[in-house]
């Protein structure tokens, strides 16, 4: 039992940071401020709640049905880890270069679902992350933990969005860019870890060598 708890906490240590970073609350806050300018506080909370709930359910659906998607298309977990890790690494590089900071010029009366929830928060990167984490969930306990991590990530997102104006004024443009780039660096490390795990699963003969790389 203690070993199981240890493994679950290790899974949380992988899943929660990955979900927080890939949904990128800082970049979402910067985007949110530009769209919510002039909105009353009550409306800001309503829009933030709608965006977070939509994003949460999108990610939960992909997390729960991730295994079914794998079996439907005969995709191995190792293959998806490698492909997904490469995609996440590309997203991380975009974050590092500041491409995801660019604001969408289109403005609408209700931006909570599109473009804020989809694709800003629950975009391809977040969906890929949920699928990969679901692939690593060996039983229902892990899947439950993954859903919990998604909920926690969206609670954090909601808090950040509802305090976006204060946060952006405190950090300033330069501070926001620094934080976003640091998040990109951490995401790149997580992406490389996914690729290493995938290679280890696809080519067991390399497992001892990769274990040394992973464990230092």
Short mmCIF file of the C-alpha atoms (twelve columns), coordinates in Angstrom:
data_MODEL
# 
_entry.id   MODEL 
# 
loop_
_atom_site.group_PDB 
_atom_site.id 
_atom_site.type_symbol 
_atom_site.label_atom_id 
_atom_site.label_alt_id 
_atom_site.label_comp_id 
_atom_site.label_asym_id 
_atom_site.label_seq_id 
_atom_site.Cartn_x 
_atom_site.Cartn_y 
_atom_site.Cartn_z 
_atom_site.pdbx_PDB_model_num 
ATOM 1   C CA . UNK A 1   0.000   0.000  0.000   1 
ATOM 2   C CA . UNK A 2   2.736   2.574  0.820   1 
ATOM 3   C CA . UNK A 3   4.307   1.789  -2.569  1 
ATOM 4   C CA . UNK A 4   0.969   2.503  -4.286  1 
ATOM 5   C CA . UNK A 5   0.689   5.879  -2.540  1 
ATOM 6   C CA . UNK A 6   4.261   6.649  -3.553  1 
ATOM 7   C CA . UNK A 7   3.453   5.877  -7.193  1 
ATOM 8   C CA . UNK A 8   0.246   7.935  -7.095  1 
ATOM 9   C CA . UNK A 9   2.056   10.941 -5.610  1 
ATOM 10  C CA . UNK A 10  4.715   10.573 -8.312  1 
ATOM 11  C CA . UNK A 11  1.917   10.551 -10.907 1 
ATOM 12  C CA . UNK A 12  0.426   13.709 -9.359  1 
ATOM 13  C CA . UNK A 13  3.887   15.282 -9.476  1 
ATOM 14  C CA . UNK A 14  3.938   14.641 -13.225 1 
ATOM 15  C CA . UNK A 15  0.289   15.333 -14.102 1 
ATOM 16  C CA . UNK A 16  -0.509  18.496 -12.141 1 
ATOM 17  C CA . UNK A 17  2.500   20.611 -13.223 1 
ATOM 18  C CA . UNK A 18  2.071   19.439 -16.831 1 
ATOM 19  C CA . UNK A 19  -1.611  20.446 -16.868 1 
ATOM 20  C CA . UNK A 20  -0.982  23.812 -15.212 1 
ATOM 21  C CA . UNK A 21  1.860   24.663 -17.576 1 
ATOM 22  C CA . UNK A 22  0.195   23.484 -20.797 1 
ATOM 23  C CA . UNK A 23  -3.024  25.420 -20.019 1 
ATOM 24  C CA . UNK A 24  -0.735  28.402 -19.283 1 
ATOM 25  C CA . UNK A 25  -2.710  30.578 -16.796 1 
ATOM 26  C CA . UNK A 26  -0.302  33.517 -17.203 1 
ATOM 27  C CA . UNK A 27  -0.754  33.709 -20.986 1 
ATOM 28  C CA . UNK A 28  -4.515  33.152 -20.587 1 
ATOM 29  C CA . UNK A 29  -4.649  36.011 -18.066 1 
ATOM 30  C CA . UNK A 30  -2.860  38.348 -20.455 1 
ATOM 31  C CA . UNK A 31  -5.323  37.368 -23.199 1 
ATOM 32  C CA . UNK A 32  -8.294  37.657 -20.806 1 
ATOM 33  C CA . UNK A 33  -7.407  41.202 -19.735 1 
ATOM 34  C CA . UNK A 34  -7.472  42.478 -23.310 1 
ATOM 35  C CA . UNK A 35  -10.953 41.014 -23.880 1 
ATOM 36  C CA . UNK A 36  -12.477 41.797 -20.463 1 
ATOM 37  C CA . UNK A 37  -11.510 45.460 -20.468 1 
ATOM 38  C CA . UNK A 38  -14.363 47.564 -19.072 1 
ATOM 39  C CA . UNK A 39  -16.341 44.544 -17.830 1 
ATOM 40  C CA . UNK A 40  -17.901 44.691 -14.331 1 
ATOM 41  C CA . UNK A 41  -16.402 42.329 -11.730 1 
ATOM 42  C CA . UNK A 42  -19.532 40.129 -11.693 1 
ATOM 43  C CA . UNK A 43  -19.371 39.606 -15.460 1 
ATOM 44  C CA . UNK A 44  -15.626 38.857 -15.317 1 
ATOM 45  C CA . UNK A 45  -16.255 36.065 -12.790 1 
ATOM 46  C CA . UNK A 46  -19.099 34.688 -14.919 1 
ATOM 47  C CA . UNK A 47  -16.982 34.582 -18.082 1 
ATOM 48  C CA . UNK A 48  -14.004 33.058 -16.218 1 
ATOM 49  C CA . UNK A 49  -16.222 30.361 -14.666 1 
ATOM 50  C CA . UNK A 50  -17.788 29.474 -18.033 1 
ATOM 51  C CA . UNK A 51  -14.377 29.237 -19.708 1 
ATOM 52  C CA . UNK A 52  -12.892 27.078 -16.945 1 
ATOM 53  C CA . UNK A 53  -15.878 24.712 -16.762 1 
ATOM 54  C CA . UNK A 54  -15.875 24.263 -20.545 1 
ATOM 55  C CA . UNK A 55  -12.124 23.597 -20.586 1 
ATOM 56  C CA . UNK A 56  -12.407 21.224 -17.635 1 
ATOM 57  C CA . UNK A 57  -15.079 19.053 -19.271 1 
ATOM 58  C CA . UNK A 58  -13.241 18.948 -22.597 1 
ATOM 59  C CA . UNK A 59  -10.077 17.689 -20.876 1 
ATOM 60  C CA . UNK A 60  -11.946 15.234 -18.636 1 
ATOM 61  C CA . UNK A 61  -13.700 13.684 -21.657 1 
ATOM 62  C CA . UNK A 62  -10.360 13.145 -23.408 1 
ATOM 63  C CA . UNK A 63  -8.803  11.825 -20.186 1 
ATOM 64  C CA . UNK A 64  -11.585 9.285  -19.582 1 
ATOM 65  C CA . UNK A 65  -11.889 8.112  -23.182 1 
ATOM 66  C CA . UNK A 66  -8.158  8.271  -23.901 1 
ATOM 67  C CA . UNK A 67  -7.675  4.512  -23.484 1 
ATOM 68  C CA . UNK A 68  -10.659 3.813  -25.757 1 
ATOM 69  C CA . UNK A 69  -9.165  6.085  -28.421 1 
ATOM 70  C CA . UNK A 70  -5.866  4.181  -28.142 1 
ATOM 71  C CA . UNK A 71  -7.549  0.793  -28.615 1 
ATOM 72  C CA . UNK A 72  -9.850  2.045  -31.394 1 
ATOM 73  C CA . UNK A 73  -6.925  3.107  -33.575 1 
ATOM 74  C CA . UNK A 74  -4.508  0.405  -32.314 1 
ATOM 75  C CA . UNK A 75  -2.193  3.065  -30.893 1 
ATOM 76  C CA . UNK A 76  0.364   1.925  -28.338 1 
ATOM 77  C CA . UNK A 77  1.017   4.054  -25.275 1 
ATOM 78  C CA . UNK A 78  4.717   4.167  -26.150 1 
ATOM 79  C CA . UNK A 79  3.992   5.521  -29.645 1 
ATOM 80  C CA . UNK A 80  1.705   8.209  -28.288 1 
ATOM 81  C CA . UNK A 81  4.214   9.171  -25.600 1 
ATOM 82  C CA . UNK A 82  6.882   9.725  -28.246 1 
ATOM 83  C CA . UNK A 83  4.608   11.607 -30.682 1 
ATOM 84  C CA . UNK A 84  2.895   13.566 -27.926 1 
ATOM 85  C CA . UNK A 85  6.196   14.437 -26.297 1 
ATOM 86  C CA . UNK A 86  7.486   15.823 -29.597 1 
ATOM 87  C CA . UNK A 87  4.296   17.904 -30.019 1 
ATOM 88  C CA . UNK A 88  4.546   19.218 -26.451 1 
ATOM 89  C CA . UNK A 89  8.193   20.100 -27.034 1 
ATOM 90  C CA . UNK A 90  7.092   22.163 -30.047 1 
ATOM 91  C CA . UNK A 91  4.476   23.914 -27.903 1 
ATOM 92  C CA . UNK A 92  7.144   24.564 -25.263 1 
ATOM 93  C CA . UNK A 93  9.405   26.164 -27.868 1 
ATOM 94  C CA . UNK A 94  6.511   28.361 -29.022 1 
ATOM 95  C CA . UNK A 95  5.999   29.461 -25.420 1 
ATOM 96  C CA . UNK A 96  9.720   30.129 -25.008 1 
ATOM 97  C CA . UNK A 97  9.725   32.255 -28.170 1 
ATOM 98  C CA . UNK A 98  6.615   34.130 -27.058 1 
ATOM 99  C CA . UNK A 99  4.352   32.999 -29.913 1 
ATOM 100 C CA . UNK A 100 1.533   31.975 -27.576 1 
ATOM 101 C CA . UNK A 101 1.553   35.460 -26.041 1 
ATOM 102 C CA . UNK A 102 0.200   36.996 -29.229 1 
ATOM 103 C CA . UNK A 103 -3.343  38.271 -28.761 1 
ATOM 104 C CA . UNK A 104 -6.117  37.219 -31.108 1 
ATOM 105 C CA . UNK A 105 -7.371  40.328 -32.905 1 
ATOM 106 C CA . UNK A 106 -10.949 39.054 -33.210 1 
ATOM 107 C CA . UNK A 107 -13.208 40.369 -30.459 1 
ATOM 108 C CA . UNK A 108 -16.703 39.160 -29.635 1 
ATOM 109 C CA . UNK A 109 -19.360 39.705 -26.985 1 
ATOM 110 C CA . UNK A 110 -18.972 36.188 -25.573 1 
ATOM 111 C CA . UNK A 111 -15.396 34.960 -25.763 1 
ATOM 112 C CA . UNK A 112 -15.601 32.542 -22.823 1 
ATOM 113 C CA . UNK A 113 -15.911 29.386 -24.960 1 
ATOM 114 C CA . UNK A 114 -14.228 30.483 -28.195 1 
ATOM 115 C CA . UNK A 115 -11.443 31.517 -28.219 1 
ATOM 116 C CA . UNK A 116 -10.737 31.524 -24.436 1 
ATOM 117 C CA . UNK A 117 -11.737 27.964 -23.428 1 
ATOM 118 C CA . UNK A 118 -11.018 26.489 -26.867 1 
ATOM 119 C CA . UNK A 119 -8.316  26.727 -28.095 1 
ATOM 120 C CA . UNK A 120 -6.603  29.084 -25.602 1 
ATOM 121 C CA . UNK A 121 -6.947  26.888 -22.489 1 
ATOM 122 C CA . UNK A 122 -8.055  23.440 -23.708 1 
ATOM 123 C CA . UNK A 123 -6.112  23.518 -26.953 1 
ATOM 124 C CA . UNK A 124 -4.308  20.730 -28.841 1 
ATOM 125 C CA . UNK A 125 -1.453  20.753 -26.328 1 
ATOM 126 C CA . UNK A 126 -3.779  20.315 -23.331 1 
ATOM 127 C CA . UNK A 127 -5.754  17.568 -25.073 1 
ATOM 128 C CA . UNK A 128 -2.538  15.765 -26.053 1 
ATOM 129 C CA . UNK A 129 -1.321  16.021 -22.452 1 
ATOM 130 C CA . UNK A 130 -4.592  14.545 -21.128 1 
ATOM 131 C CA . UNK A 131 -4.385  11.657 -23.596 1 
ATOM 132 C CA . UNK A 132 -0.781  10.897 -22.665 1 
ATOM 133 C CA . UNK A 133 -1.464  11.081 -18.929 1 
ATOM 134 C CA . UNK A 134 -4.522  8.856  -19.402 1 
ATOM 135 C CA . UNK A 135 -2.293  6.395  -21.231 1 
ATOM 136 C CA . UNK A 136 -0.007  6.246  -18.204 1 
ATOM 137 C CA . UNK A 137 -2.948  5.680  -15.821 1 
ATOM 138 C CA . UNK A 138 -2.665  1.960  -15.088 1 
ATOM 139 C CA . UNK A 139 -5.973  1.679  -13.187 1 
ATOM 140 C CA . UNK A 140 -9.096  3.608  -12.156 1 
ATOM 141 C CA . UNK A 141 -7.322  5.118  -9.145  1 
ATOM 142 C CA . UNK A 142 -4.835  6.858  -11.427 1 
ATOM 143 C CA . UNK A 143 -7.645  7.985  -13.731 1 
ATOM 144 C CA . UNK A 144 -9.481  9.457  -10.746 1 
ATOM 145 C CA . UNK A 145 -6.300  11.266 -9.728  1 
ATOM 146 C CA . UNK A 146 -5.956  12.623 -13.275 1 
ATOM 147 C CA . UNK A 147 -9.514  14.002 -13.186 1 
ATOM 148 C CA . UNK A 148 -8.740  15.575 -9.795  1 
ATOM 149 C CA . UNK A 149 -5.591  17.176 -11.232 1 
ATOM 150 C CA . UNK A 150 -7.628  18.614 -14.124 1 
ATOM 151 C CA . UNK A 151 -10.134 20.083 -11.647 1 
ATOM 152 C CA . UNK A 152 -7.320  21.599 -9.538  1 
ATOM 153 C CA . UNK A 153 -5.663  23.056 -12.649 1 
ATOM 154 C CA . UNK A 154 -8.944  24.713 -13.654 1 
ATOM 155 C CA . UNK A 155 -9.513  26.064 -10.122 1 
ATOM 156 C CA . UNK A 156 -6.073  27.673 -10.360 1 
ATOM 157 C CA . UNK A 157 -6.979  28.980 -13.819 1 
ATOM 158 C CA . UNK A 158 -10.204 30.516 -12.457 1 
ATOM 159 C CA . UNK A 159 -8.353  32.245 -9.611  1 
ATOM 160 C CA . UNK A 160 -5.752  33.628 -12.015 1 
ATOM 161 C CA . UNK A 161 -8.365  34.857 -14.518 1 
ATOM 162 C CA . UNK A 162 -10.488 36.595 -11.884 1 
ATOM 163 C CA . UNK A 163 -7.373  38.379 -10.610 1 
ATOM 164 C CA . UNK A 164 -5.864  38.931 -14.061 1 
ATOM 165 C CA . UNK A 165 -6.023  42.735 -13.974 1 
ATOM 166 C CA . UNK A 166 -4.177  42.910 -10.630 1 
ATOM 167 C CA . UNK A 167 -1.613  40.323 -11.677 1 
ATOM 168 C CA . UNK A 168 -0.756  41.947 -14.998 1 
ATOM 169 C CA . UNK A 169 -0.415  45.369 -13.371 1 
ATOM 170 C CA . UNK A 170 1.935   43.957 -10.693 1 
ATOM 171 C CA . UNK A 171 4.130   41.867 -13.008 1 
ATOM 172 C CA . UNK A 172 4.088   44.246 -15.953 1 
ATOM 173 C CA . UNK A 173 4.831   43.222 -19.528 1 
ATOM 174 C CA . UNK A 174 8.420   42.181 -18.814 1 
ATOM 175 C CA . UNK A 175 7.485   40.122 -15.769 1 
ATOM 176 C CA . UNK A 176 4.769   38.280 -17.682 1 
ATOM 177 C CA . UNK A 177 7.190   37.381 -20.469 1 
ATOM 178 C CA . UNK A 178 9.758   36.031 -17.985 1 
ATOM 179 C CA . UNK A 179 7.200   33.850 -16.169 1 
ATOM 180 C CA . UNK A 180 5.753   32.523 -19.456 1 
ATOM 181 C CA . UNK A 181 9.214   31.600 -20.759 1 
ATOM 182 C CA . UNK A 182 10.090  29.808 -17.515 1 
ATOM 183 C CA . UNK A 183 6.866   27.800 -17.840 1 
ATOM 184 C CA . UNK A 184 7.900   26.933 -21.396 1 
ATOM 185 C CA . UNK A 185 11.243  25.617 -20.144 1 
ATOM 186 C CA . UNK A 186 9.584   23.349 -17.558 1 
ATOM 187 C CA . UNK A 187 7.130   22.077 -20.190 1 
ATOM 188 C CA . UNK A 188 10.062  21.243 -22.499 1 
ATOM 189 C CA . UNK A 189 11.613  19.120 -19.734 1 
ATOM 190 C CA . UNK A 190 8.295   17.297 -19.180 1 
ATOM 191 C CA . UNK A 191 8.017   16.698 -22.953 1 
ATOM 192 C CA . UNK A 192 11.499  15.157 -23.094 1 
ATOM 193 C CA . UNK A 193 10.543  12.914 -20.149 1 
ATOM 194 C CA . UNK A 194 7.485   11.682 -22.083 1 
ATOM 195 C CA . UNK A 195 9.669   10.871 -25.115 1 
ATOM 196 C CA . UNK A 196 12.192  8.976  -22.967 1 
ATOM 197 C CA . UNK A 197 9.365   6.977  -21.347 1 
ATOM 198 C CA . UNK A 198 7.966   6.178  -24.804 1 
ATOM 199 C CA . UNK A 199 11.312  4.993  -26.184 1 
ATOM 200 C CA . UNK A 200 11.810  2.922  -23.046 1 
ATOM 201 C CA . UNK A 201 8.425   1.230  -23.618 1 
ATOM 202 C CA . UNK A 202 8.895   0.739  -27.372 1 
ATOM 203 C CA . UNK A 203 12.481  -0.522 -27.147 1 
ATOM 204 C CA . UNK A 204 12.863  -2.499 -23.903 1 
ATOM 205 C CA . UNK A 205 16.476  -3.307 -24.813 1 
ATOM 206 C CA . UNK A 206 17.303  0.364  -24.193 1 
ATOM 207 C CA . UNK A 207 15.470  0.432  -20.844 1 
ATOM 208 C CA . UNK A 208 18.629  0.077  -18.675 1 
ATOM 209 C CA . UNK A 209 20.390  2.914  -20.507 1 
ATOM 210 C CA . UNK A 210 17.340  5.197  -20.431 1 
ATOM 211 C CA . UNK A 211 16.725  4.408  -16.764 1 
ATOM 212 C CA . UNK A 212 20.209  5.719  -16.014 1 
ATOM 213 C CA . UNK A 213 19.432  8.876  -18.030 1 
ATOM 214 C CA . UNK A 214 16.075  9.361  -16.304 1 
ATOM 215 C CA . UNK A 215 17.350  8.672  -12.788 1 
ATOM 216 C CA . UNK A 216 20.587  10.570 -13.327 1 
# 
